[in-house]
Amino acid sequence: MEPQGNLETLAAQQTNLMDSLRFWATHSPESTAFCFLRDGESDRICWTYEELDRRARMVAAKLQSMNMAGQRALLLYPPGLDFLAAFFGCIYSGTIAVPAYPPRRNRNMNRIQAISDNAEATAALSVHDVTDRVSGLLDQAPHLKNLAWIPTDTLEDQLVDQWTPPTLEPETIAALQYTSGSTGTPKGVMLAHRNLMHNMKSISYGFEPGRIGNGVFWLPTYHDMGLIGGILNPVFSGLTCILMSPLAFLQKPIRWLRTITRYRTTISGGPNFAYELCIQKVTDEQLQGLDLSSWDIAFNGAEPIRASTLEAFIERFGPVGFRAEALYPCYGMAEATLIVTGGEKRAPAIMRTFHGKSLDEHQVILVDADHPEARKLVGCGSVLPGQDLRIVDPIHCRQLPADRVGEIWIDSPSVGLGYWENPGATQETFQAKLVDSTSGTYLRTGDLGFLHEGELFVTGRLKDLIIIRGVNRYPQDIEQTVEQSNHHLQAGAVGCFSVDISGRERLIVVSEVERIRRKDWSDVIESIRKKVTLEHEITPDGVILVRFGSIPKTSSGKIQRHACRDGFLNDTLTVVAQWFAWNRETETK
């Protein structure tokens, strides 16, 4: 792939992220690199590229004094700019960065402990507020006590002059990016410097950022979209990026749009649920004063993209300057660093209608929008340069023709080296081979989809596919129907899955409800049952309404269907009301 941009940008793109940051710190030292909105609105702190470079050298010198090159360091930071100094401090010292969420009193420490154990971490970096109080939180994770806890915001300035630039090879591991699964042993994707640099070039190819724009991000930095898209790519491109905490956005989605307006932002985005949240929560009064005309790239990825959401967002925010061609559906995953496919800038998102029942049987048939079986899907763009994408029969490992749905396989320089200390899972996921080809190895994504006229359409997850009485159903289709069945249900908070009950597969629906007091929820349950039966010709066997904010989600807001299923089987869901088509007391789960 040919690098994008002017000669200055080309120099930064050819090397690694340390050289990228050093380049901008030298050539544009006073340019603002990042601002963090402490209150999600106007209270901000900003660092220039020179300041970020200086703080990174301070952290790096400390890590070098501890001989941390090649060792793993947990990055356990609350939202803010200190994470940036720590991550680039790891890059500047050859330490392998392991981003994770910080310890909190109301959060289970088991996952942090599991990540630390798997990564064989020797240090934990955070701010002093976290390191000061962490001792009382480690009783449930005693192994973490053995780490060297470093409050990077209290390091002394003179460390800057003690830093020695390391030699960074393309194959050297820069970071472990842990996937957001909730059960079993966590899997850390090994990202080498060459993986990061190739993906930066892919993003730049798709976004065409230039240096006159800026970005706004609220996604957590321990999530691949927040880290790669919101932190690393702006540094790669020399952009200014405005950051806010995820909670600031979730509490008041209007903050995101007001920030875009205030800073004349060109690049921002998030998962589909973020756009849906704005549609539902932004009032007519809050629309006053918004101007979204500067927004060139409104990327949407990390979870199923709904045509209804895109259409509603255009309708809702078009009057305040949002343009349909700004929508940028894309597809990617942590195992491929981030982006794999993306649309064409300044072109409307591609939405096509296919025969729904045929899709359930993995056949691709284009139909008119008014066809009774029409199912509208959003294209996730074309395969970006330098990447090889195949649609494959997941059982027989043969490439499928264009009219079939199969598993998405990827071969790309962006694909990570594998899972840290997990050769079995690495071989299974990262080293797949087509039986009828002499080509190289592929990453098995676990996602189902197809290519239609060069556009990738993602239909669901292989492991989440619901098969009831021999009929295939995609859970996200049923989940969308459930959401629309009653206004008392919470958007983006529905999980559907199947379970074996006494030798029979049962369809279970779990949904959050609004934060309201209500004794009788039977009408809501009935509306779910009727709507799903009518639209999908399959009747739910169980409907469970759970408390607002309690459904298991990933760091990016994606529903964790397997965690919902485990909660159902273990009776750990926070139930408000429920209904079952069988007697749970007499039939075995």
Backbone torsions as a table, in degrees:
resi	resn	phi	psi	omega
1	MET	NA	135.3	177.3
2	GLU	-79.0	131.3	177.1
3	PRO	-60.9	153.2	-178.8
4	GLN	-103.2	157.3	168.9
5	GLY	102.1	-172.2	-177.5
6	ASN	-81.9	-178.5	-174.9
7	LEU	-63.8	-34.6	178.2
8	GLU	-62.0	-46.8	-179.2
9	THR	-64.3	-37.7	-179.4
10	LEU	-59.4	-40.4	-178.6
11	ALA	-61.2	-39.8	-179.5
12	ALA	-73.4	-32.2	-174.6
13	GLN	-74.2	-17.3	-171.5
14	GLN	-86.0	-5.9	-167.9
15	THR	-119.6	-106.8	179.2
16	ASN	-146.8	177.2	-174.3
17	LEU	-70.0	-26.8	174.2
18	MET	-64.1	-45.8	179.3
19	ASP	-67.6	-32.5	176.7
20	SER	-60.9	-52.6	-179.0
21	LEU	-64.4	-41.9	179.5
22	ARG	-62.6	-35.6	-180.0
23	PHE	-63.5	-50.4	-178.1
24	TRP	-69.3	-33.0	177.6
25	ALA	-64.9	-28.8	179.4
26	THR	-85.0	-43.4	-172.6
27	HIS	-92.2	-23.6	178.5
28	SER	-137.5	57.1	-171.1
29	PRO	-61.3	-32.5	-176.7
30	GLU	-90.9	-3.6	177.9
31	SER	-68.1	138.2	178.2
32	THR	-71.3	126.6	177.3
33	ALA	-89.3	-55.1	-176.8
34	PHE	-141.5	144.5	167.1
35	CYS	-124.7	139.3	175.6
36	PHE	-114.9	126.7	179.1
37	LEU	-87.8	101.8	-172.8
38	ARG	-64.8	-32.4	177.3
39	ASP	-104.3	9.0	-178.4
40	GLY	78.1	3.2	-176.1
41	GLU	-136.0	-89.2	-171.3
42	SER	-111.0	-23.8	-178.9
43	ASP	-75.7	109.5	-171.8
44	ARG	-132.6	156.7	170.6
45	ILE	-127.9	136.8	-175.3
46	CYS	-126.9	146.5	172.6
47	TRP	-122.4	137.6	170.7
48	THR	-80.1	172.0	175.5
49	TYR	-63.1	-35.8	178.1
50	GLU	-64.4	-41.9	-179.8
51	GLU	-67.1	-42.8	178.2
52	LEU	-61.4	-43.7	178.0
53	ASP	-61.2	-42.6	-178.9
54	ARG	-64.0	-44.9	-179.3
55	ARG	-68.4	-34.7	176.5
56	ALA	-64.3	-39.4	178.2
57	ARG	-65.9	-35.0	176.4
58	MET	-61.4	-49.3	179.6
59	VAL	-64.0	-42.6	-178.8
60	ALA	-61.6	-41.7	179.9
61	ALA	-62.7	-40.4	177.1
62	LYS	-62.1	-44.7	179.8
63	LEU	-66.8	-37.6	177.4
64	GLN	-65.0	-34.8	177.9
65	SER	-66.3	-19.4	179.1
66	MET	-100.1	7.1	-179.5
67	ASN	56.3	47.7	-175.3
68	MET	-88.5	-0.1	179.7
69	ALA	-56.8	125.3	-178.7
70	GLY	83.0	-11.2	177.1
71	GLN	-86.5	166.6	-178.6
72	ARG	-104.9	136.8	177.6
73	ALA	-125.4	124.1	174.3
74	LEU	-71.2	137.8	174.1
75	LEU	-111.3	103.8	-171.6
76	LEU	-114.7	71.8	-170.7
77	TYR	-110.0	138.5	165.9
78	PRO	-70.4	167.1	178.5
79	PRO	-55.4	139.1	-178.8
80	GLY	153.2	-176.2	-176.1
81	LEU	-86.4	-16.9	-176.4
82	ASP	-62.3	-30.4	176.3
83	PHE	-57.6	-38.1	-176.5
84	LEU	-63.2	-44.8	178.9
85	ALA	-62.1	-38.6	-179.1
86	ALA	-68.8	-44.8	-178.3
87	PHE	-64.2	-48.5	-179.8
88	PHE	-72.1	-25.1	171.7
89	GLY	-62.9	-38.8	175.1
90	CYS	-64.0	-45.8	178.5
91	ILE	-59.5	-44.6	-177.4
92	TYR	-67.5	-15.9	-177.1
93	SER	-114.7	-1.9	-177.0
94	GLY	77.4	10.7	175.6
95	THR	-78.9	142.7	178.8
96	ILE	-85.1	115.7	-177.9
97	ALA	-78.6	137.6	178.5
98	VAL	-128.3	86.7	-179.8
99	PRO	-68.5	138.2	175.5
100	ALA	-154.5	168.3	-179.7
101	TYR	-78.2	153.3	-175.9
102	PRO	-75.9	156.7	176.0
103	PRO	-64.4	138.5	175.0
104	ARG	-139.7	155.3	-175.1
105	ARG	-64.2	-33.2	-176.2
106	ASN	-98.5	17.3	-177.9
107	ARG	-123.5	135.4	-180.0
108	ASN	-63.3	132.2	-177.0
109	MET	-85.4	-6.1	-172.5
110	ASN	-61.5	-38.9	-177.7
111	ARG	-69.5	-40.7	176.8
112	ILE	-61.5	-41.9	177.9
113	GLN	-61.7	-43.0	-178.7
114	ALA	-64.9	-40.4	177.7
115	ILE	-64.2	-45.4	180.0
116	SER	-60.8	-44.0	-179.7
117	ASP	-64.6	-44.7	-178.4
118	ASN	-64.7	-41.3	-178.3
119	ALA	-78.1	-11.5	-174.5
120	GLU	53.2	50.0	-177.8
121	ALA	-67.2	148.7	177.0
122	THR	-117.4	-10.5	179.7
123	ALA	-145.2	155.8	174.9
124	ALA	-130.2	124.4	-179.3
125	LEU	-106.5	137.6	175.7
126	SER	-163.2	-168.9	174.2
127	VAL	-92.2	162.8	-172.6
128	HIS	-65.8	-27.9	177.2
129	ASP	-59.4	-35.8	179.2
130	VAL	-79.3	-47.8	-177.1
131	THR	-65.5	-30.6	180.0
132	ASP	-68.3	-37.0	-175.8
133	ARG	-98.5	-2.2	-170.3
134	VAL	-69.9	-27.5	-174.9
135	SER	-58.3	-37.4	179.9
136	GLY	-74.6	-12.8	-178.5
137	LEU	-97.0	-6.0	-171.3
138	LEU	-93.1	4.8	179.7
139	ASP	-62.2	-33.2	179.3
140	GLN	-87.7	-0.2	177.8
141	ALA	-143.8	67.7	-171.7
142	PRO	-61.1	-26.8	-179.3
143	HIS	-63.2	-28.9	-178.8
144	LEU	-66.6	-21.7	179.1
145	LYS	-65.3	-24.2	-177.4
146	ASN	-79.9	-8.5	179.8
147	LEU	-75.9	155.8	170.7
148	ALA	-83.8	113.2	-177.8
149	TRP	-91.7	121.5	-173.4
150	ILE	-120.5	112.5	174.3
151	PRO	-81.8	98.8	-171.1
152	THR	-70.6	-17.9	-180.0
153	ASP	-80.3	-0.7	177.9
154	THR	-114.3	10.0	-179.6
155	LEU	-68.7	150.7	-175.7
156	GLU	-85.9	145.4	-174.3
157	ASP	-60.1	-31.9	-175.2
158	GLN	-66.4	-12.5	177.6
159	LEU	-63.4	-25.5	-177.4
160	VAL	-54.2	-42.6	-175.4
161	ASP	-77.7	-6.7	-179.2
162	GLN	-95.1	-2.4	-176.7
163	TRP	-76.4	138.8	175.6
164	THR	-119.9	123.3	-178.9
165	PRO	-60.3	130.4	178.1
166	PRO	-84.0	166.4	171.8
167	THR	-94.1	117.4	-177.2
168	LEU	-109.8	115.4	178.5
169	GLU	-88.3	153.1	179.8
170	PRO	-56.0	-33.9	-177.5
171	GLU	-88.1	-2.9	179.4
172	THR	-68.5	134.6	179.4
173	ILE	-71.2	127.1	179.1
174	ALA	-96.3	-36.3	-174.1
175	ALA	-155.8	156.1	168.6
176	LEU	-109.3	120.3	-178.3
177	GLN	-105.8	104.0	-175.3
178	TYR	-79.7	134.2	179.6
179	THR	-73.7	160.1	-167.6
180	SER	-94.8	22.3	175.9
181	GLY	-63.6	154.9	-174.1
182	SER	-106.9	-11.5	-176.1
183	THR	-123.6	158.3	176.9
184	GLY	74.1	-169.3	-179.8
185	THR	-74.7	128.2	178.7
186	PRO	-64.0	148.5	-177.9
187	LYS	-116.9	120.3	-179.3
188	GLY	-99.7	116.7	179.3
189	VAL	-74.0	125.8	178.6
190	MET	-82.0	111.7	179.6
191	LEU	-105.4	115.3	175.9
192	ALA	-83.5	165.4	179.2
193	HIS	-58.3	-36.6	-179.2
194	ARG	-68.6	-32.2	175.9
195	ASN	-63.3	-47.2	-179.7
196	LEU	-61.6	-46.1	-176.4
197	MET	-66.1	-39.1	179.0
198	HIS	-64.8	-40.1	-179.3
199	ASN	-70.5	-33.0	174.4
200	MET	-60.1	-42.0	178.9
201	LYS	-65.7	-37.3	178.8
202	SER	-64.4	-44.4	178.7
203	ILE	-62.7	-43.4	179.7
204	SER	-64.2	-36.2	177.5
205	TYR	-62.3	-43.8	-177.5
206	GLY	-77.3	-41.1	-174.0
207	PHE	-85.7	-25.4	-175.4
208	GLU	46.5	61.3	-167.8
209	PRO	-69.6	-36.4	-171.7
210	GLY	65.2	-175.8	-179.5
211	ARG	-115.6	8.7	-178.7
212	ILE	-95.9	-10.0	-178.1
213	GLY	-96.9	-173.8	174.7
214	ASN	-151.8	168.4	-178.8
215	GLY	-121.2	156.2	172.5
216	VAL	-126.7	127.8	-178.1
217	PHE	-135.2	139.6	174.3
218	TRP	-125.5	-5.3	-178.8
219	LEU	-67.5	147.4	-179.2
220	PRO	-63.8	147.3	-175.8
221	THR	-75.5	-10.9	175.7
222	TYR	-90.9	4.4	174.8
223	HIS	-102.7	144.7	-172.7
224	ASP	-59.0	-38.9	179.8
225	MET	-69.3	-38.1	177.8
226	GLY	-69.3	-40.8	-178.0
227	LEU	-74.2	-57.2	-174.4
228	ILE	-71.6	-48.4	-176.3
229	GLY	-76.6	-40.0	-172.0
230	GLY	-91.9	-20.8	-176.8
231	ILE	-116.9	-57.1	-170.7
232	LEU	-73.9	-43.4	-177.3
233	ASN	-67.3	-37.6	173.6
234	PRO	-59.1	-39.7	177.4
235	VAL	-66.4	-41.3	177.4
236	PHE	-57.5	-40.2	-175.0
237	SER	-93.9	-7.4	-178.7
238	GLY	74.1	30.4	-177.2
239	LEU	-92.3	168.3	167.9
240	THR	-96.3	136.6	-179.3
241	CYS	-129.4	133.4	177.6
242	ILE	-101.3	126.1	-176.8
243	LEU	-114.5	147.5	170.0
244	MET	-141.5	163.8	-178.3
245	SER	-75.6	150.9	175.7
246	PRO	-56.2	-38.4	-178.5
247	LEU	-64.1	-37.7	178.6
248	ALA	-59.7	-40.7	177.8
249	PHE	-69.6	-47.7	-175.4
250	LEU	-64.0	-35.8	179.1
251	GLN	-68.7	-41.4	-179.1
252	LYS	-141.0	89.6	-178.7
253	PRO	-55.9	-24.8	-180.0
254	ILE	-61.3	-24.6	179.3
255	ARG	-59.4	-38.7	179.3
256	TRP	-60.4	-49.9	-175.9
257	LEU	-71.0	-35.2	176.7
258	ARG	-67.0	-34.9	177.8
259	THR	-67.6	-41.0	176.0
260	ILE	-59.7	-42.3	178.6
261	THR	-64.4	-48.0	-174.1
262	ARG	-62.9	-41.0	-174.3
263	TYR	-99.1	6.7	-179.0
264	ARG	51.7	50.9	-173.8
265	THR	-68.3	142.5	178.3
266	THR	-105.0	-28.8	-175.9
267	ILE	-130.1	125.8	173.5
268	SER	-165.6	168.3	179.8
269	GLY	168.5	-166.7	-178.7
270	GLY	171.2	-173.7	175.8
271	PRO	-66.4	167.0	-176.4
272	ASN	-56.5	-36.2	-175.3
273	PHE	-62.3	-27.6	-179.6
274	ALA	-65.6	-41.8	177.8
275	TYR	-67.8	-39.2	178.9
276	GLU	-64.1	-38.9	179.8
277	LEU	-63.4	-40.8	177.9
278	CYS	-64.5	-40.4	179.4
279	ILE	-59.9	-41.5	-174.0
280	GLN	-83.0	-34.4	-168.4
281	LYS	-101.2	-24.3	-178.1
282	VAL	-78.0	121.2	-176.4
283	THR	-84.6	167.0	176.4
284	ASP	-59.6	-39.5	179.8
285	GLU	-63.3	-38.3	-179.2
286	GLN	-71.3	-19.9	177.0
287	LEU	-65.2	-24.8	-178.3
288	GLN	-64.1	128.2	179.2
289	GLY	92.3	-10.8	177.4
290	LEU	-75.5	142.5	173.3
291	ASP	-143.4	101.8	-176.1
292	LEU	-101.5	19.5	-175.4
293	SER	-71.1	-18.9	179.5
294	SER	-80.2	-14.3	-172.0
295	TRP	-72.7	104.5	-177.6
296	ASP	-90.0	-39.0	-177.0
297	ILE	-125.0	106.5	174.4
298	ALA	-107.5	82.5	-173.3
299	PHE	-74.4	150.3	-177.0
300	ASN	-140.4	119.0	-178.9
301	GLY	-164.9	-171.0	176.1
302	ALA	80.3	-10.4	175.5
303	GLU	-158.1	168.6	-179.1
304	PRO	-53.3	134.3	-178.5
305	ILE	-99.0	124.2	-175.8
306	ARG	-99.9	131.4	177.7
307	ALA	-61.1	-38.6	-179.0
308	SER	-62.2	-35.4	178.9
309	THR	-67.3	-46.2	-179.5
310	LEU	-61.7	-44.0	-178.8
311	GLU	-65.3	-41.1	-179.8
312	ALA	-69.2	-35.0	179.5
313	PHE	-66.8	-42.5	177.6
314	ILE	-61.3	-44.8	-179.0
315	GLU	-65.0	-41.3	-175.7
316	ARG	-72.3	-41.6	-171.1
317	PHE	-109.9	-1.0	172.6
318	GLY	-57.0	-41.5	179.6
319	PRO	-62.7	-15.8	177.4
320	VAL	-110.7	27.0	169.1
321	GLY	100.9	-4.9	-179.7
322	PHE	-72.9	133.3	-177.2
323	ARG	-106.9	137.7	-177.4
324	ALA	-57.6	-35.7	-177.2
325	GLU	-71.9	-8.2	176.6
326	ALA	-75.7	-24.4	-179.7
327	LEU	-62.1	130.8	-174.2
328	TYR	-133.1	81.6	174.7
329	PRO	-65.2	140.6	-179.4
330	CYS	-148.9	169.1	-177.0
331	TYR	-136.6	138.1	177.4
332	GLY	-172.5	-175.1	-178.5
333	MET	-166.9	162.1	-176.9
334	ALA	-61.1	-36.5	-178.3
335	GLU	-65.6	-20.8	176.6
336	ALA	-107.1	28.9	-175.4
337	THR	70.8	-63.3	171.4
338	LEU	-161.7	-89.4	-167.5
339	ILE	-80.4	144.0	176.0
340	VAL	-123.7	-47.7	178.6
341	THR	-128.6	153.9	178.5
342	GLY	-159.5	158.0	-177.4
343	GLY	-80.1	-171.7	178.6
344	GLU	-96.5	126.3	179.9
345	LYS	-59.5	143.9	179.0
346	ARG	68.9	16.4	175.7
347	ALA	-120.9	141.0	-180.0
348	PRO	-61.2	151.9	175.8
349	ALA	-60.1	142.6	-179.1
350	ILE	-88.9	122.6	177.1
351	MET	-126.7	127.3	-178.8
352	ARG	-131.2	155.5	-178.9
353	THR	-108.9	133.6	-178.3
354	PHE	-126.2	161.7	179.8
355	HIS	-71.1	113.0	-172.5
356	GLY	-60.6	-48.8	-178.2
357	LYS	-64.2	-34.5	178.0
358	SER	-67.6	-38.4	176.2
359	LEU	-60.4	-39.3	177.8
360	ASP	-60.0	-27.7	177.4
361	GLU	-97.8	14.9	174.9
362	HIS	67.6	27.7	174.9
363	GLN	-113.5	140.8	-175.1
364	VAL	-105.8	112.8	179.0
365	ILE	-132.5	117.5	179.2
366	LEU	-75.3	134.1	178.0
367	VAL	-133.7	165.9	176.5
368	ASP	-68.9	156.2	-176.7
369	ALA	-62.9	-27.2	-178.3
370	ASP	-92.3	7.1	177.5
371	HIS	-65.5	139.4	-177.6
372	PRO	-62.2	-22.8	179.8
373	GLU	-104.8	15.8	-176.1
374	ALA	-67.2	134.9	173.7
375	ARG	-127.9	117.4	-175.8
376	LYS	-85.5	128.3	178.6
377	LEU	-120.6	151.4	178.6
378	VAL	-100.7	127.9	176.1
379	GLY	-73.3	142.4	-179.3
380	CYS	-99.4	20.1	178.1
381	GLY	91.1	-178.6	179.7
382	SER	-98.1	166.6	179.5
383	VAL	-68.1	126.7	-178.1
384	LEU	-73.3	154.5	-176.3
385	PRO	-54.9	144.0	177.7
386	GLY	84.8	3.2	-178.5
387	GLN	-120.3	141.2	178.4
388	ASP	-113.8	120.3	-178.5
389	LEU	-121.6	130.5	179.1
390	ARG	-125.3	150.0	171.8
391	ILE	-103.9	121.7	-164.9
392	VAL	-129.6	142.0	169.6
393	ASP	-65.6	113.9	-173.2
394	PRO	-69.6	-17.8	179.9
395	ILE	-86.6	-49.3	-174.2
396	HIS	-99.1	-4.6	175.8
397	CYS	58.7	39.8	175.3
398	ARG	-112.3	141.8	177.4
399	GLN	-66.6	137.9	-175.9
400	LEU	-98.1	154.8	175.5
401	PRO	-69.5	171.0	-171.8
402	ALA	-66.9	-18.0	-176.8
403	ASP	-97.0	21.3	-177.9
404	ARG	-127.1	147.1	172.7
405	VAL	-90.8	134.4	178.5
406	GLY	-151.4	-173.1	178.8
407	GLU	-78.1	141.0	179.2
408	ILE	-84.6	122.7	176.9
409	TRP	-115.2	143.5	-175.1
410	ILE	-132.2	136.7	168.2
411	ASP	-124.6	119.9	-173.3
412	SER	-161.6	148.7	172.4
413	PRO	-62.4	-15.2	177.2
414	SER	-79.3	-18.6	-178.4
415	VAL	-67.0	130.0	-177.7
416	GLY	-62.1	173.7	-176.7
417	LEU	-77.4	-12.7	-177.1
418	GLY	134.7	-170.3	177.5
419	TYR	-94.2	134.0	-179.1
420	TRP	-58.0	126.1	174.8
421	GLU	53.3	37.1	179.3
422	ASN	-143.9	72.4	-175.0
423	PRO	-64.1	-31.8	179.9
424	GLY	-64.8	-50.6	179.1
425	ALA	-67.4	-31.8	177.6
426	THR	-64.1	-46.1	-179.9
427	GLN	-64.2	-41.5	-177.6
428	GLU	-67.4	-39.5	-172.4
429	THR	-96.5	-39.7	-171.9
430	PHE	-99.2	-10.3	-172.1
431	GLN	-125.8	36.3	179.6
432	ALA	-73.4	147.9	179.2
433	LYS	-130.4	142.6	173.4
434	LEU	-74.3	134.9	-177.4
435	VAL	-72.6	-23.7	-175.9
436	ASP	-109.5	30.3	-177.9
437	SER	-148.1	154.0	175.9
438	THR	-100.1	12.5	-179.4
439	SER	-69.0	177.0	-176.3
440	GLY	-76.7	-159.2	-178.5
441	THR	-90.0	158.8	-176.8
442	TYR	-129.5	155.6	169.5
443	LEU	-86.9	123.6	173.8
444	ARG	-84.9	114.6	-174.2
445	THR	-79.8	-23.7	-172.4
446	GLY	78.9	0.3	178.6
447	ASP	-97.5	145.2	176.1
448	LEU	-101.8	143.3	179.0
449	GLY	-177.8	-171.3	179.2
450	PHE	-155.6	161.5	174.8
451	LEU	-104.1	131.5	178.2
452	HIS	-133.6	112.9	-177.5
453	GLU	52.3	43.5	175.4
454	GLY	83.5	-4.4	-177.7
455	GLU	-101.9	135.9	177.7
456	LEU	-87.4	129.0	173.2
457	PHE	-117.3	124.5	-179.3
458	VAL	-100.1	127.1	-175.4
459	THR	-104.5	-17.5	179.6
460	GLY	160.4	-174.5	177.6
461	ARG	-98.8	136.8	-179.8
462	LEU	-57.9	-45.2	-175.6
463	LYS	-75.8	-17.8	-178.9
464	ASP	-93.0	-6.3	-177.2
465	LEU	-57.0	130.6	-179.4
466	ILE	-97.0	124.1	178.7
467	ILE	-120.5	106.7	-179.4
468	ILE	-118.2	121.0	-179.5
469	ARG	51.5	41.0	176.1
470	GLY	79.6	2.5	-178.8
471	VAL	-105.6	129.9	179.7
472	ASN	-84.9	140.2	174.5
473	ARG	-140.2	140.2	175.0
474	TYR	-88.7	126.7	-174.5
475	PRO	-60.2	-35.7	-176.9
476	GLN	-65.4	-28.0	177.1
477	ASP	-67.6	-43.7	178.8
478	ILE	-67.6	-39.4	-180.0
479	GLU	-61.4	-39.9	178.2
480	GLN	-64.6	-40.7	177.5
481	THR	-61.6	-43.2	179.6
482	VAL	-61.2	-46.2	-179.9
483	GLU	-55.5	-38.6	-174.9
484	GLN	-86.6	-1.0	-174.6
485	SER	-80.1	-24.0	-176.7
486	ASN	-158.4	138.3	-175.3
487	HIS	-75.1	-8.1	178.1
488	HIS	-84.8	-1.4	180.0
489	LEU	-93.4	147.1	-176.3
490	GLN	-83.9	129.8	179.3
491	ALA	-65.9	142.0	177.5
492	GLY	68.8	20.1	-176.6
493	ALA	-137.7	49.5	177.2
494	VAL	-127.3	134.4	176.5
495	GLY	-127.6	130.9	178.3
496	CYS	-120.5	141.2	-179.3
497	PHE	-160.3	168.8	177.0
498	SER	-115.5	149.2	176.5
499	VAL	-136.1	152.3	177.7
500	ASP	-90.2	115.4	177.8
501	ILE	-117.2	110.9	179.7
502	SER	52.1	43.7	175.9
503	GLY	81.5	8.7	179.7
504	ARG	-126.4	134.2	178.0
505	GLU	-75.8	128.8	-179.2
506	ARG	-118.3	138.9	176.7
507	LEU	-89.5	123.4	-178.7
508	ILE	-116.2	135.7	176.1
509	VAL	-116.3	126.9	174.6
510	VAL	-119.0	129.0	-178.0
511	SER	-142.1	139.0	171.0
512	GLU	-74.9	151.5	175.1
513	VAL	-113.7	167.7	177.9
514	GLU	-61.0	161.1	178.4
515	ARG	-83.6	72.5	179.1
516	ILE	-135.7	155.6	176.5
517	ARG	-89.2	128.2	-176.9
518	ARG	-156.8	130.5	-178.5
519	LYS	-84.2	-38.3	-173.6
520	ASP	-115.0	117.7	179.6
521	TRP	-112.0	14.8	-174.2
522	SER	-63.5	-33.1	179.7
523	ASP	-68.2	-34.7	178.0
524	VAL	-67.5	-44.7	178.1
525	ILE	-60.8	-42.8	-179.2
526	GLU	-64.8	-38.9	179.6
527	SER	-66.4	-35.5	176.3
528	ILE	-63.1	-48.4	-177.7
529	ARG	-60.6	-45.0	-177.2
530	LYS	-66.8	-44.1	-176.4
531	LYS	-65.6	-44.3	-179.4
532	VAL	-65.4	-43.5	-179.9
533	THR	-62.0	-42.5	-177.9
534	LEU	-66.3	-43.5	-173.0
535	GLU	-87.0	-25.4	-173.5
536	HIS	-120.7	-1.5	179.2
537	GLU	54.2	37.1	175.5
538	ILE	-147.3	134.9	-173.8
539	THR	-101.5	129.4	175.5
540	PRO	-59.0	138.2	176.6
541	ASP	-92.5	-16.1	177.6
542	GLY	-153.4	135.9	175.9
543	VAL	-126.1	122.1	-177.7
544	ILE	-122.4	118.7	174.8
545	LEU	-96.3	128.7	-175.9
546	VAL	-120.1	164.1	-175.8
547	ARG	-63.3	147.6	177.3
548	PHE	-53.5	131.7	176.8
549	GLY	79.6	7.9	-174.3
550	SER	-104.8	-11.1	-176.5
551	ILE	-72.4	137.7	-177.4
552	PRO	-65.2	130.4	178.5
553	LYS	-135.6	159.6	174.0
554	THR	-80.9	177.4	-179.8
555	SER	-63.4	-22.6	-179.8
556	SER	-95.4	3.3	178.2
557	GLY	94.1	7.5	179.4
558	LYS	-78.3	138.3	176.4
559	ILE	-64.5	133.7	175.9
560	GLN	-96.9	92.7	-174.3
561	ARG	-62.8	-38.3	-179.8
562	HIS	-67.4	-34.7	176.5
563	ALA	-69.2	-36.4	174.2
564	CYS	-61.4	-43.8	179.8
565	ARG	-62.8	-43.6	178.6
566	ASP	-63.2	-40.0	178.7
567	GLY	-63.1	-37.5	176.5
568	PHE	-65.7	-47.6	-177.5
569	LEU	-66.3	-31.6	-176.7
570	ASN	-98.8	3.6	179.8
571	ASP	57.4	42.9	-179.9
572	THR	-111.7	4.7	176.8
573	LEU	-72.9	146.9	178.5
574	THR	-86.1	86.9	-168.3
575	VAL	-81.3	132.7	172.0
576	VAL	-97.7	-42.3	176.9
577	ALA	-159.7	154.9	179.9
578	GLN	-155.1	157.8	177.4
579	TRP	-144.0	141.4	178.0
580	PHE	-135.0	146.8	179.5
581	ALA	-84.2	-0.8	178.8
582	TRP	-135.9	169.4	179.5
583	ASN	-88.1	107.7	-177.0
584	ARG	-68.1	-18.0	-179.6
585	GLU	-76.8	-28.0	-174.6
586	THR	-106.8	-21.2	-179.5
587	GLU	-102.7	140.7	-175.6
588	THR	-83.1	140.9	175.4
589	LYS	-74.9	NA	NA
